Amino acid sequence: MSKVHVLSKEEISQQTSQLVRKLSQEAIKKHDRFVVAISGASLPSTLCPKLFEETESLQLEKWHIFLADERIVPLDHADSNYREVLKNCPQVVHPRVYPIDVSLIGTEGDSDKIAAAYEKKLKELFPNDELPVFDVVLRGRDQMATLALSFRITNF
């Protein structure tokens, strides 16, 4: 009979942090930057404290953080994922955390316009790529913060 081991929030945070650290070092060595998309809700407060306990080896000036599922609210709103990421990440990363264009909130078709503006930001960072390629996509799921990672696949 197989046993199932359910990880605690702390164990998930620790193991995911170790993996993200490793992936960031590999990405920076390979293409001189680390591009991550992160979802909001409890994920930044669950993952970031462990991830950024020690920052010296991370080369944070080469990190670019995109929001995987931002809500259409002002950036300082309690529901803003951007706000949560900034609150839980070191200051050195803040200039490369890419928010939505809040000036478009309340305009006709605002969600489409905001998505198009965000797509433009992605294309600026990935000018020679048809589609942006993230080094890692971090998604939270429910209160247990179960994480799924999507990785760059280079060899088939």
Salt bridges, closest charged atoms under 4 A:
GLU10 OE2 - LYS50 NZ 3.00
GLU11 OE2 - HIS5 NE2 3.78
GLU26 OE2 - LYS22 NZ 3.18
ASP32 OD1 - LYS62 NZ 2.60
GLU53 OE2 - LYS50 NZ 3.23
GLU54 OE1 - ARG21 NH1 3.42
ASP69 OD2 - ARG139 NH1 3.86
ASP79 OD2 - HIS77 ND1 3.87
GLU84 OE2 - ARG83 NH1 3.21
GLU84 OE2 - LYS87 NZ 3.17
GLU119 OE2 - LYS123 NZ 3.14
ASP135 OD1 - HIS31 NE2 2.96
ASP135 OD1 - ARG152 NH2 3.11
